[in-house]
Amino acid sequence: MAQDRTESAFRGQARAWLTAHVGPYRVTGPFVPFDDALRERARGWQRELHAGGWAGLGWPVEHGGRGLGPALRVIWAEELGAAGAPPAVNLLGEAIVGPAVMAHGTPAQQDRYLQPILSGDELWCQLFSEPGAGSDLAAATTSARPEWVVDGHKTWSSGAQHADFGLLLGRTGEHRHRGLTCFVVDMRQRGVSVRPVRQMTGGAAFADVILDAARAEPLGPIGGGWAVAKTTLEEERLQLGLGLARTGGNVDRVLAALRPAGDPHLRQLAGQLVVDARCARHLAARVGAGPEAALAKLASARVSRRYDELVDAMRGSGAMLVDEHTPLQLWLPATRIAGGTDEVLKDVIAERVLGMPKER
């Protein structure tokens, strides 16, 4: 009961603050992550959140956050969705890079990088995937040589064209895992070329990044990059689960707008979406950053597919036409890849959560 009262009080505080502040930044209808058209509005919103003490809710208090657990962060995500708040402009910085810097960075690095992440003054991207190393990140070949000069090709880097810094996984030795090191890369330097990748949405949320003798700063020990990468991936999967709570907060609004009414097939699809969204919401509230976060990520991808099926069915033949739902639907296939493919995540759950034998 005490927990229920705490959650209810927090929801009331969040709703009241959002009602008072979201107005100038509000967006309507579905939106695609890393949408260029919303970027400046989202950056202004990030500064508003930071000034009001609502940025970095899961970060420790000593680093500028509020130290809140997943249950309260799920409530915050639901209220963000219901209020029509813009998407997070520094999602990768706050959700992925910040925890890695806190866990593996030096005190000087923490002092330098953390506060500008929360304020939205410096944006970050993640430089992990390569043309030959996507799901299998340990196959990364981008090389880093002392005194840390980096050469290589990264791909599918979300928001890289807008980023001030990137968190890069590079190869510093031959061993598959112990030969990897994480680095901070200044994205504005001469040795970094960013080439946006046009998507079927019509936007360019991703980019190829070419590194040619780019200077880099190690984050964590040399040869310790795999541990840093695991921290970022577990945080990313948890964040995707929490992001689903935001979508779940919009389910009722979507159903009211599209009106499944008396069609039994539509009612069944709508019921599946509601059940999956509610189950995923409770799952995200219980898991923390760790192997179990893969469960939240899998659940988020399933809800995305349910949403896609329902919106198509509700519009009938009109689903072939471009409307307000089209950009998001064209984005949804990416949810099966972001944070690790469904197949890789099932391996993580089998081996690291259930304790089953490792894959050969």
HELIX and SHEET records of a PDB file:
HELIX    1   1 ALA A    2  HIS A   21  1                                  20    
HELIX    2   2 GLY A   23  TYR A   25  5                                   3    
HELIX    3   3 ASP A   36  LEU A   38  5                                   3    
HELIX    4   4 ARG A   39  GLY A   52  1                                  14    
HELIX    5   5 VAL A   61  HIS A   63  5                                   3    
HELIX    6   6 PRO A   70  ALA A   83  1                                  14    
HELIX    7   7 LEU A   91  LEU A   92  1                                   2    
HELIX    8   8 GLY A   93  VAL A   97  3                                   5    
HELIX    9   9 GLY A   98  HIS A  104  1                                   7    
HELIX   10  10 PRO A  107  SER A  119  1                                  13    
HELIX   11  11 LEU A  137  ALA A  139  5                                   3    
HELIX   12  12 ALA A  160  HIS A  162  5                                   3    
HELIX   13  13 GLY A  225  GLY A  248  1                                  24    
HELIX   14  14 VAL A  251  LEU A  258  1                                   8    
HELIX   15  15 PRO A  264  ARG A  286  1                                  23    
HELIX   16  16 ALA A  293  ARG A  315  1                                  23    
HELIX   17  17 GLY A  316  MET A  320  5                                   5    
HELIX   18  18 THR A  326  TRP A  331  1                                   6    
HELIX   19  19 LEU A  332  ARG A  336  5                                   5    
HELIX   20  20 ASP A  342  VAL A  348  1                                   7    
HELIX   21  21 ILE A  349  VAL A  353  3                                   5    
SHEET    1   A 6 TRP A 124  LEU A 127  0                                        
SHEET    2   A 6 PHE A 165  ARG A 171  1                                        
SHEET    3   A 6 LEU A 180  ASP A 186 -1                                        
SHEET    4   A 6 PHE A 206  LEU A 219 -1                                        
SHEET    5   A 6 VAL A 149  LYS A 154 -1                                        
SHEET    6   A 6 SER A 143  ARG A 145 -1                                        
SHEET    1   B 5 TRP A 124  LEU A 127  0                                        
SHEET    2   B 5 PHE A 165  ARG A 171  1                                        
SHEET    3   B 5 LEU A 180  ASP A 186 -1                                        
SHEET    4   B 5 PHE A 206  LEU A 219 -1                                        
SHEET    5   B 5 VAL A 192  VAL A 197 -1                                        
END                                                                             
